[in-house]
Amino acid sequence: MTTPVHRRCVLLSVLLGLSLGCATARPQAAPVPVEAPVALVAQEADAVFTGHRFQDGTVLPEVRIHYATLGTPRRDASGAVTNAVLLLHWTSASGEVLRSRSFQDALFAPGRPLDATKYFLIFPDSVGHGRSSKPSDGLRMKFPAYGYRDMVELQHQLVTRTLGIRRLHAIVGLSMGGMNAWQWSELYPDAVEGVMPIVSLPTRIAGRNLLWRRFVSGQIRDDPEWKDGLYTAPPRGWLEAFPVFRMMLDGVPHLQAALPDAQAADAFIATARAQAAGMDANDILYSLESSRDYDPEGALGNIRARVFALNFSDDEFNPVSLRTLETLMPRVKRGRFVVQEGSATSFGHFTQAHPELWADQVAAFLKFLEEG
């Protein structure tokens, strides 16, 4: 049964998104949702991997990966599943966020791009997140210093060992999940037909994206109340850092319209502090620092999957002025990208949490996969 505390955690995850541009596109008009009188019901389970070794050399007796599925596998004559799509969440979130009603109505309902009557949809909680193994389960700072590669390896074990799927039709990943999608296409080149990284870049984290991560991590680690992870209340450094963190997620045009005066700005800060108080600082610290091993740039030319990258022009984590996608995407043999134009009605990096604004791009990605 879903508890009030669990619902609050899900809401907080929805409010928190992290990560870190060829053609530009106007913001997609919100589609008229197909009427769905009841929410789609997911099947949930835990995969447990014994004696798992992390990249830092630490071995845990058990690692739990929580996951959910929507839809039914379809198989070819050999018995191989042909319609599996892996959906990967952003930092500090979980697969449950991607199963929220807004995502269902925009993406998974009948007639929508990832119609759950056609596709077998898989929603894992990445290690360190949601109901998968994470520091706040009890190990705190003794938890393995996992990286993005650890996340992807456990996702791959879930797909292949637990679900018995040799090849995914697609991966759609948001922010951290988008970076995981880039890694999948390089680490397991024959295991996926196409990937759609959203609000992520195929290069190491540097500049503004690195700076805010180091700032927030430092605010946690340097706070006397943190006590090397043994805190009994949220460290004040984390509470003070999160409003800046939250501001960076949003789009400049949207904040300009939404915060016209000091009263509105103070309310934004107060709300952000309240959100931060409901999160575990150790989990946040681990999730931010886990990006240390992310750098797919050198192997872009080896990617065999089709790649359809989507970014937003008002995303301050992935500034379009850097022209990263224009520079790097030509190395991807079968790659396309779109930079969707932001506005006062979009949300910068956090547009990822409003799938009604980019659902048409998912449809374009799936059509791209059909080109053969």
Phi, psi and chi 1 to 4 in degrees:
 res  aa     phi    psi   chi1   chi2   chi3   chi4
   1 MET       -  139.7  178.9  178.6  -64.7      -
   2 THR   -78.4  123.7  -58.2      -      -      -
   3 THR   -91.9  161.9   66.9      -      -      -
   4 PRO   -57.0  -38.4  -26.3   34.6      -      -
   5 VAL   -64.4  -42.9  171.5      -      -      -
   6 HIS   -63.3  -41.4 -179.5   61.6      -      -
   7 ARG   -62.7  -37.7  -73.2 -165.4  -63.1  -90.4
   8 ARG   -65.0  -41.4 -177.7 -178.6   68.9  170.9
   9 CYS   -61.9  -40.2  -68.8      -      -      -
  10 VAL   -62.6  -43.9  171.8      -      -      -
  11 LEU   -61.2  -43.4  174.8   60.1      -      -
  12 LEU   -62.8  -38.7  -67.5  172.0      -      -
  13 SER   -63.4  -38.8  -66.5      -      -      -
  14 VAL   -62.9  -35.9  171.5      -      -      -
  15 LEU   -78.2   -9.7  -68.3  170.4      -      -
  16 LEU  -116.9  121.8  179.0   60.1      -      -
  17 GLY  -138.8  140.4      -      -      -      -
  18 LEU  -131.6  171.9  -51.3  175.2      -      -
  19 SER   159.3 -166.5  152.6      -      -      -
  20 LEU   -36.2      -  -68.5  173.2      -      -
  21 GLY       -      -      -      -      -      -
  22 CYS       - -121.7  178.7      -      -      -
  23 ALA  -109.9  152.1      -      -      -      -
  24 THR  -114.8  155.5   58.5      -      -      -
  25 ALA  -136.3  144.6      -      -      -      -
  26 ARG   -65.6  151.6  -63.1  -77.3  177.9 -176.6
  27 PRO   -54.4  137.2  -20.4   30.5      -      -
  28 GLN   -72.8  133.7  -60.7  -61.8  -46.9      -
  29 ALA   -63.9  139.8      -      -      -      -
  30 ALA   -60.6  125.0      -      -      -      -
  31 PRO   -69.7  153.9   26.9  -34.3      -      -
  32 VAL   -77.2  111.4  177.3      -      -      -
  33 PRO   -66.2  142.8   24.3  -31.8      -      -
  34 VAL   -68.5  131.7  176.2      -      -      -
  35 GLU   -60.4  126.0 -174.7  174.1   -8.7      -
  36 ALA  -127.0   96.4      -      -      -      -
  37 PRO   -63.5  -26.2   20.5  -31.3      -      -
  38 VAL  -132.1  149.8  -65.3      -      -      -
  39 ALA   -68.1  148.7      -      -      -      -
  40 LEU   -67.8  140.1  -59.7  170.7      -      -
  41 VAL  -101.7  120.2  178.0      -      -      -
  42 ALA   -89.6  152.4      -      -      -      -
  43 GLN   -96.4  125.4  -57.5  -63.2  -44.6      -
  44 GLU  -114.5  149.1  -60.2 -170.5   54.8      -
  45 ALA  -161.7  171.9      -      -      -      -
  46 ASP  -119.0  133.3  -70.4  -35.9      -      -
  47 ALA  -100.9  131.6      -      -      -      -
  48 VAL  -117.8  123.4  176.9      -      -      -
  49 PHE  -110.8  121.2  -57.2  106.0      -      -
  50 THR   -91.4  145.6   58.5      -      -      -
  51 GLY    60.0   36.9      -      -      -      -
  52 HIS   -78.6  130.8 -178.9   77.8      -      -
  53 ARG  -100.2  125.2 -179.0  179.1  -63.8  -85.4
  54 PHE   -85.9  166.6  -73.2   78.5      -      -
  55 GLN   -61.9  -25.5  -67.2  -66.8  -46.7      -
  56 ASP   -81.8    2.6   70.0   -7.3      -      -
  57 GLY    94.3  -11.0      -      -      -      -
  58 THR   -71.6  137.8  -56.0      -      -      -
  59 VAL  -115.2  126.6  177.1      -      -      -
  60 LEU  -102.6  139.1  -73.7 -173.9      -      -
  61 PRO   -57.4  -37.7  -23.4   33.6      -      -
  62 GLU  -143.4  138.7  -69.5 -172.8  -13.0      -
  63 VAL  -122.7  125.1  176.3      -      -      -
  64 ARG  -100.5  128.2  179.7 -174.8   66.8 -100.2
  65 ILE  -118.0  111.6  -62.3  -62.7      -      -
  66 HIS   -81.4  143.7 -175.1   77.3      -      -
  67 TYR  -153.0  164.5   68.8   98.5      -      -
  68 ALA  -138.7  158.2      -      -      -      -
  69 THR  -133.9  149.8   62.0      -      -      -
  70 LEU  -126.6  140.4  -75.4  172.7      -      -
  71 GLY    91.5 -173.0      -      -      -      -
  72 THR  -128.8  133.5  -56.7      -      -      -
  73 PRO   -63.1  139.0  -17.4   30.0      -      -
  74 ARG  -109.9  141.6  -66.4 -175.9  180.0  178.9
  75 ARG  -124.0  150.4  -59.6  178.6 -176.0  -86.1
  76 ASP   -88.7 -172.9   61.8   17.0      -      -
  77 ALA   -62.2  -25.8      -      -      -      -
  78 SER   -86.8   -5.6   70.0      -      -      -
  79 GLY    94.8   -0.6      -      -      -      -
  80 ALA   -76.5  137.6      -      -      -      -
  81 VAL   -70.4  134.4  175.2      -      -      -
  82 THR  -116.4   -7.2   60.2      -      -      -
  83 ASN  -124.2   25.0   66.2  -26.4      -      -
  84 ALA   -83.3  132.6      -      -      -      -
  85 VAL  -127.6  125.3  177.6      -      -      -
  86 LEU   -95.5  127.9 -175.5   67.8      -      -
  87 LEU  -114.7  122.2  -66.6  110.8      -      -
  88 LEU  -115.4  128.8  -59.0  175.7      -      -
  89 HIS   -84.8  173.3   60.2   78.9      -      -
  90 TRP   -89.2  174.9   55.8   84.5      -      -
  91 THR   -59.4  136.7  -55.9      -      -      -
  92 SER    74.4   -2.8   81.4      -      -      -
  93 ALA   -96.1 -155.7      -      -      -      -
  94 SER  -160.6  171.4   69.3      -      -      -
  95 GLY   -62.2  -25.2      -      -      -      -
  96 GLU   -63.7  -34.5 -173.5  162.8    2.3      -
  97 VAL   -59.5  -40.6  171.3      -      -      -
  98 LEU   -75.1   -7.6  -57.1 -173.3      -      -
  99 ARG  -102.9    9.2  -56.9 -166.3  -54.5  -83.9
 100 SER   -63.9  165.1   66.3      -      -      -
 101 ARG   -60.8  -35.9 -167.8   56.4 -178.1  -93.7
 102 SER   -64.8  -38.8   62.1      -      -      -
 103 PHE   -70.7  -39.5  -84.9   84.1      -      -
 104 GLN   -60.8  -48.2  -71.3 -167.0   20.9      -
 105 ASP   -65.5  -37.3  -71.2  -11.9      -      -
 106 ALA   -83.1  -30.4      -      -      -      -
 107 LEU  -122.4  -35.8  -64.1  178.3      -      -
 108 PHE  -109.8  -12.5  -46.5  136.2      -      -
 109 ALA   -68.4  162.5      -      -      -      -
 110 PRO   -53.2  130.0  -27.8   36.4      -      -
 111 GLY    88.8   -9.9      -      -      -      -
 112 ARG   -86.3  168.1  -58.3  -50.7  -58.1  153.2
 113 PRO   -55.6  -43.4  -28.4   36.1      -      -
 114 LEU  -107.2   49.8  -71.5  169.6      -      -
 115 ASP   -46.9  119.1 -175.0  -24.0      -      -
 116 ALA   -68.4   -9.4      -      -      -      -
 117 THR   -83.1  -10.5   65.8      -      -      -
 118 LYS  -110.7  -33.0  -62.4  179.5  179.6  178.8
 119 TYR  -113.5  153.1  -66.0  100.0      -      -
 120 PHE   -99.5  105.7 -179.4   57.1      -      -
 121 LEU   -98.5  131.6  -52.3  173.5      -      -
 122 ILE  -119.6  127.3  -52.1  163.3      -      -
 123 PHE  -124.2   90.8  -56.7   83.7      -      -
 124 PRO   -84.9  151.7   29.8  -32.7      -      -
 125 ASP   -89.9  114.6  -67.6   -5.2      -      -
 126 SER   -63.6  153.5  -69.7      -      -      -
 127 VAL   -53.3  138.5   66.2      -      -      -
 128 GLY    89.0    0.4      -      -      -      -
 129 HIS  -135.9  157.0  -64.8   73.0      -      -
 130 GLY    55.2 -129.8      -      -      -      -
 131 ARG  -101.7   15.2  -75.9 -179.3  -87.7  176.8
 132 SER   -86.7  170.1  -68.1      -      -      -
 133 SER   -57.5  136.4  -64.3      -      -      -
 134 LYS  -156.9  164.7   55.7 -173.2 -179.9  -63.0
 135 PRO   -56.0  -39.7  -28.0   36.2      -      -
 136 SER   -71.4   -5.0   62.1      -      -      -
 137 ASP   -65.9  -20.1  -71.1  -17.7      -      -
 138 GLY   151.5  -31.8      -      -      -      -
 139 LEU   -73.3  -24.6  -71.4  177.9      -      -
 140 ARG    50.8 -124.5  -62.9 -162.9  174.7 -166.7
 141 MET   -74.8   -1.0  -66.7  -58.4  -67.5      -
 142 LYS   -89.0   -3.4  -65.8 -179.5 -179.2  178.6
 143 PHE   -66.4  146.8 -164.2   81.3      -      -
 144 PRO   -55.9  141.6  -24.5   33.9      -      -
 145 ALA   -78.0   75.0      -      -      -      -
 146 TYR   -68.0  154.2   66.1   84.1      -      -
 147 GLY  -122.3 -179.3      -      -      -      -
 148 TYR   -62.2  -33.2  -80.7   10.0      -      -
 149 ARG   -65.4  -37.3  179.1  157.1 -177.0  162.6
 150 ASP   -60.4  -41.9  -70.0  -55.4      -      -
 151 MET   -57.1  -50.0  -71.8 -176.3 -173.8      -
 152 VAL   -67.1  -39.3  171.5      -      -      -
 153 GLU   -62.1  -40.0  -73.1 -176.1   -9.5      -
 154 LEU   -72.0  -35.2  -75.4  162.9      -      -
 155 GLN   -61.0  -42.7  -67.6  161.8    6.2      -
 156 HIS   -65.0  -40.5 -176.9 -102.9      -      -
 157 GLN   -64.0  -38.9  -70.8 -167.1   46.3      -
 158 LEU   -59.6  -48.0  168.9   68.1      -      -
 159 VAL   -66.7  -46.5  168.7      -      -      -
 160 THR   -85.7  -47.7   57.0      -      -      -
 161 ARG   -81.7  -46.2  -70.0  174.6   52.0 -175.3
 162 THR   -79.4  -46.9  -56.4      -      -      -
 163 LEU   -95.1  -10.6  -61.9  175.5      -      -
 164 GLY    67.8   30.7      -      -      -      -
 165 ILE  -103.7  118.6  -62.7  170.0      -      -
 166 ARG   -80.6  -32.6  -63.3 -165.4  -60.9  -89.7
 167 ARG  -144.3  124.0 -177.6  173.0  171.1   84.6
 168 LEU   -80.5  143.9  -66.8  164.4      -      -
 169 HIS   -69.5  -40.0 -179.8   59.4      -      -
 170 ALA  -160.1  159.7      -      -      -      -
 171 ILE  -126.3  130.8  -61.4  174.1      -      -
 172 VAL  -117.8  116.8  176.6      -      -      -
 173 GLY  -125.9  142.2      -      -      -      -
 174 LEU  -115.1  124.0  -67.7   86.5      -      -
 175 SER    58.0 -111.6 -166.8      -      -      -
 176 MET   -54.7  -41.5  178.0 -174.9   76.5      -
 177 GLY   -62.3  -33.0      -      -      -      -
 178 GLY   -66.5  -40.3      -      -      -      -
 179 MET   -65.7  -38.8  -69.4 -173.8  -84.2      -
 180 ASN   -60.0  -38.0  -68.8  165.4      -      -
 181 ALA   -63.9  -41.8      -      -      -      -
 182 TRP   -58.7  -43.6  -77.9  109.1      -      -
 183 GLN   -64.6  -42.0  -68.9  175.0  -64.2      -
 184 TRP   -53.6  -46.2  -99.9   86.5      -      -
 185 SER   -64.6  -22.2   66.2      -      -      -
 186 GLU   -96.8  -42.6  -66.0 -178.7   -6.3      -
 187 LEU   -73.5  -33.0  -67.8  171.3      -      -
 188 TYR  -131.0   67.7  -51.2  109.0      -      -
 189 PRO   -62.7  -23.4   22.2  -33.6      -      -
 190 ASP   -99.9    5.1  -63.8  -41.8      -      -
 191 ALA  -100.5    2.4      -      -      -      -
 192 VAL  -152.8  138.0   58.8      -      -      -
 193 GLU   -79.9  -38.1  -65.2  175.4   34.6      -
 194 GLY  -156.0  149.7      -      -      -      -
 195 VAL  -127.4  145.5  -59.7      -      -      -
 196 MET  -125.0   90.7 -175.5  176.9 -174.5      -
 197 PRO   -79.4  126.8   -7.0   24.5      -      -
 198 ILE  -113.6  136.0  -60.3  173.3      -      -
 199 VAL    43.3   55.5  -71.1      -      -      -
 200 SER  -150.1  161.3   64.7      -      -      -
 201 LEU  -126.1  147.9  -64.8  173.8      -      -
 202 PRO   -88.0   51.9   33.2  -36.3      -      -
 203 THR  -151.5  163.2 -171.8      -      -      -
 204 ARG   -58.9  154.7   73.2 -174.9 -171.9  -77.0
 205 ILE   -78.6  123.2  -67.1  174.8      -      -
 206 ALA  -148.0  179.5      -      -      -      -
 207 GLY    60.1 -134.9      -      -      -      -
 208 ARG   -60.9  -40.4  175.5  178.7  -73.2  176.7
 209 ASN   -63.5  -41.6 -161.3  -34.6      -      -
 210 LEU   -70.3  -40.0  178.1   60.4      -      -
 211 LEU   -61.5  -46.3 -174.4   62.3      -      -
 212 TRP   -69.1  -31.7   72.5  -99.6      -      -
 213 ARG   -63.4  -45.1  -69.8  171.8 -173.1  -92.7
 214 ARG   -66.0  -36.2  -59.5  -56.8  -62.7  167.8
 215 PHE   -63.3  -49.5  166.9   71.0      -      -
 216 VAL   -66.4  -43.5  175.1      -      -      -
 217 SER   -59.3  -42.6  -66.2      -      -      -
 218 GLY   -64.5  -38.3      -      -      -      -
 219 GLN   -62.8  -31.5  -73.0  -68.2   98.3      -
 220 ILE   -78.8  -52.3  -64.2  172.7      -      -
 221 ARG   -65.3  -33.9  -72.9 -174.7  177.1  -83.3
 222 ASP   -88.7   -2.4  -63.7  -20.5      -      -
 223 ASP   -80.8  125.6 -167.5  -45.6      -      -
 224 PRO   -55.8  -27.1  -22.9   33.0      -      -
 225 GLU   -77.4   -9.8  -63.8  176.5    1.1      -
 226 TRP   -70.9  -39.0 -178.3   56.5      -      -
 227 LYS    56.1   44.5  -59.5  175.9 -177.3  178.0
 228 ASP    54.3   39.7 -163.8   29.1      -      -
 229 GLY    90.2   -2.5      -      -      -      -
 230 LEU  -100.9   30.6  -61.0  177.0      -      -
 231 TYR   -66.6  155.3   52.1   83.1      -      -
 232 THR  -111.0   -7.8   56.0      -      -      -
 233 ALA  -144.5  156.5      -      -      -      -
 234 PRO   -56.0  126.6  -24.2   33.9      -      -
 235 PRO   -57.6  138.6  -22.0   32.9      -      -
 236 ARG   -63.6  -31.7  -79.8 -179.7  -72.3 -177.6
 237 GLY   -58.7  -39.6      -      -      -      -
 238 TRP   -66.4  -42.9  161.3 -120.9      -      -
 239 LEU   -62.8  -35.4  -60.0 -179.1      -      -
 240 GLU   -77.6  -30.8  -65.4  -61.0  -32.6      -
 241 ALA   -76.2  -32.2      -      -      -      -
 242 PHE   -63.7  -36.8 -174.5   67.6      -      -
 243 PRO   -57.8  -36.8  -28.6   36.9      -      -
 244 VAL   -67.8  -44.3  178.2      -      -      -
 245 PHE   -54.1  -49.7  178.6  170.8      -      -
 246 ARG   -65.8  -37.5 -177.4   64.1 -173.7   85.4
 247 MET   -60.9  -39.9  175.4 -174.2   70.8      -
 248 MET   -66.4  -24.1  -73.6  -68.7  -66.8      -
 249 LEU   -71.2  -28.2  -64.3  173.7      -      -
 250 ASP   -90.0  165.6 -141.2  -39.0      -      -
 251 GLY   -85.6  144.9      -      -      -      -
 252 VAL   -59.8  -47.6  171.7      -      -      -
 253 PRO   -60.1  -38.4  -23.4   34.9      -      -
 254 HIS   -67.1  -44.7  178.9 -108.4      -      -
 255 LEU   -64.9  -36.3  -73.9  177.8      -      -
 256 GLN   -60.7  -38.4 -170.5   72.1   16.0      -
 257 ALA   -80.2  -34.4      -      -      -      -
 258 ALA   -85.0  -22.2      -      -      -      -
 259 LEU  -122.1   76.6  -55.0  178.4      -      -
 260 PRO   -81.4  -12.9   31.2  -36.2      -      -
 261 ASP  -151.5  175.3   51.9   37.0      -      -
 262 ALA   -63.4  -36.1      -      -      -      -
 263 GLN   -61.7  -44.2 -177.8  177.8    2.4      -
 264 ALA   -66.3  -39.6      -      -      -      -
 265 ALA   -64.9  -42.2      -      -      -      -
 266 ASP   -64.0  -37.1  -70.9  -15.0      -      -
 267 ALA   -65.7  -38.6      -      -      -      -
 268 PHE   -60.2  -46.0  179.4   94.8      -      -
 269 ILE   -64.0  -44.4  -66.1  170.1      -      -
 270 ALA   -63.0  -41.7      -      -      -      -
 271 THR   -64.2  -41.1  -60.7      -      -      -
 272 ALA   -64.4  -41.1      -      -      -      -
 273 ARG   -63.7  -39.3  -76.2  176.3   58.6   88.6
 274 ALA   -64.6  -38.8      -      -      -      -
 275 GLN   -62.4  -44.6  -67.0  167.3    7.9      -
 276 ALA   -62.0  -35.4      -      -      -      -
 277 ALA   -64.1  -21.7      -      -      -      -
 278 GLY   -91.6    2.9      -      -      -      -
 279 MET  -108.6  155.2  -56.4  174.3 -166.0      -
 280 ASP   -90.8  122.4 -175.7   89.9      -      -
 281 ALA   -64.9  -35.1      -      -      -      -
 282 ASN   -64.6  -43.7  -79.2  -23.3      -      -
 283 ASP   -61.1  -41.9  -71.0  -12.7      -      -
 284 ILE   -63.3  -46.8  -66.7  -66.9      -      -
 285 LEU   -57.6  -49.0 -179.2   66.2      -      -
 286 TYR   -61.2  -43.0  -92.3   75.2      -      -
 287 SER   -66.2  -38.3   66.4      -      -      -
 288 LEU   -67.9  -41.9  -67.8  179.4      -      -
 289 GLU   -80.6  -10.8  -64.6 -177.5  -10.4      -
 290 SER   -69.6  -13.1   63.5      -      -      -
 291 SER   -78.6    2.4   61.3      -      -      -
 292 ARG   -59.9  -28.6   71.2  179.5   72.6   83.1
 293 ASP  -100.9   15.3   65.1  -11.4      -      -
 294 TYR   -90.2  118.4  176.8   73.4      -      -
 295 ASP  -166.3   80.0 -172.3    6.7      -      -
 296 PRO   -84.7   -1.3   33.5  -36.1      -      -
 297 GLU   -56.6  -42.1 -177.1  174.4  -21.3      -
 298 GLY   -65.7  -22.5      -      -      -      -
 299 ALA  -110.0   15.5      -      -      -      -
 300 LEU   -59.3  -34.2  -66.6  176.4      -      -
 301 GLY   -69.6  -13.0      -      -      -      -
 302 ASN   -93.8   -4.0  -61.4  -29.6      -      -
 303 ILE   -69.2  130.5  -65.8  175.3      -      -
 304 ARG  -101.6  -24.0  -60.8  173.1 -168.9  168.3
 305 ALA   -70.8  158.5      -      -      -      -
 306 ARG   -75.5  139.3  -69.5 -179.0  178.8  -90.7
 307 VAL  -124.2  128.1  178.6      -      -      -
 308 PHE  -126.9   98.2 -173.3  107.1      -      -
 309 ALA   -92.1  138.3      -      -      -      -
 310 LEU  -127.2  122.7  172.9   63.8      -      -
 311 ASN  -127.3  172.3  -81.8   15.3      -      -
 312 PHE  -123.5  138.4  -54.2  113.2      -      -
 313 SER   -66.5  -21.1   69.6      -      -      -
 314 ASP   -98.0   16.4   54.5  -15.8      -      -
 315 ASP   -82.6  109.9  179.4   -1.2      -      -
 316 GLU   -76.4  -16.6  -65.0  -59.9  -51.5      -
 317 PHE   -77.3  -28.8  -77.6  140.8      -      -
 318 ASN  -124.0   70.3  -58.3  -59.7      -      -
 319 PRO   -59.7  128.0  -21.6   33.3      -      -
 320 VAL   -66.8  -21.1  -63.3      -      -      -
 321 SER   -62.9  -21.2   59.5      -      -      -
 322 LEU   -74.4  -19.6  -62.7  178.0      -      -
 323 ARG    54.5   38.5  -61.9 -176.7   62.4   80.4
 324 THR   -65.2  -45.1  -56.8      -      -      -
 325 LEU   -67.7  -38.3  -70.5  177.6      -      -
 326 GLU   -59.5  -36.1  -73.8   89.6  -19.3      -
 327 THR   -78.1  -41.3  -59.0      -      -      -
 328 LEU   -96.9  -29.8  -63.7 -178.0      -      -
 329 MET   -62.9  -29.2  -77.4  -60.3  -69.7      -
 330 PRO   -59.1  -18.0  -29.0   37.9      -      -
 331 ARG   -76.1  -20.1  -58.1 -177.0 -168.6  176.1
 332 VAL   -84.5  118.9 -179.5      -      -      -
 333 LYS   -59.9  -39.7  -63.7 -179.1  178.7   65.7
 334 ARG  -126.0   66.7  -61.7 -168.4  -64.2  173.1
 335 GLY  -125.5  147.4      -      -      -      -
 336 ARG  -136.6  159.0  -65.0 -179.4 -176.4  176.0
 337 PHE  -148.4  155.5   74.2   91.9      -      -
 338 VAL  -133.6  135.6  170.2      -      -      -
 339 VAL  -109.2  106.9  177.6      -      -      -
 340 GLN   -81.0  133.3 -174.9  167.2  -61.4      -
 341 GLU   -70.7  133.1 -173.4  176.4  -17.8      -
 342 GLY   -89.7  167.6      -      -      -      -
 343 SER  -158.4 -176.1   71.3      -      -      -
 344 ALA   -66.3  -15.2      -      -      -      -
 345 THR  -103.3    5.8   58.1      -      -      -
 346 SER  -108.3 -175.8   60.3      -      -      -
 347 PHE  -135.4   29.5  -57.3   86.9      -      -
 348 GLY    61.2 -137.0      -      -      -      -
 349 HIS   -58.0  -32.9 -171.2   80.1      -      -
 350 PHE   -79.5    2.6 -151.9   46.1      -      -
 351 THR   -58.0  -23.0  -59.3      -      -      -
 352 GLN   -55.7  -29.5   64.7  176.6  -32.9      -
 353 ALA   -85.5    5.8      -      -      -      -
 354 HIS  -124.2   73.8  -61.8  -93.6      -      -
 355 PRO   -62.9  -20.4   23.8  -34.9      -      -
 356 GLU   -62.3  -20.4   68.7  -81.1    2.8      -
 357 LEU   -84.6  -15.2  -62.2  178.3      -      -
 358 TRP  -135.7   12.8   44.6  -93.5      -      -
 359 ALA   -59.5  -34.9      -      -      -      -
 360 ASP   -63.3  -28.2  -73.1   -8.2      -      -
 361 GLN   -71.1  -31.7  -57.1  -68.9    1.2      -
 362 VAL   -65.2  -40.9  178.3      -      -      -
 363 ALA   -60.9  -40.1      -      -      -      -
 364 ALA   -65.2  -38.3      -      -      -      -
 365 PHE   -61.8  -47.3  162.9   57.6      -      -
 366 LEU   -64.5  -35.3  -64.1  171.3      -      -
 367 LYS   -65.9  -38.1 -175.4  175.7 -179.2 -179.2
 368 PHE   -59.6  -38.7  177.7   40.4      -      -
 369 LEU   -65.2  -29.7  -68.2 -175.0      -      -
 370 GLU   -77.7   -7.6  -65.5  172.0   -0.5      -
 371 GLU   -71.2  -14.9  -67.1  179.3    6.5      -
 372 GLY    80.2      -      -      -      -      -
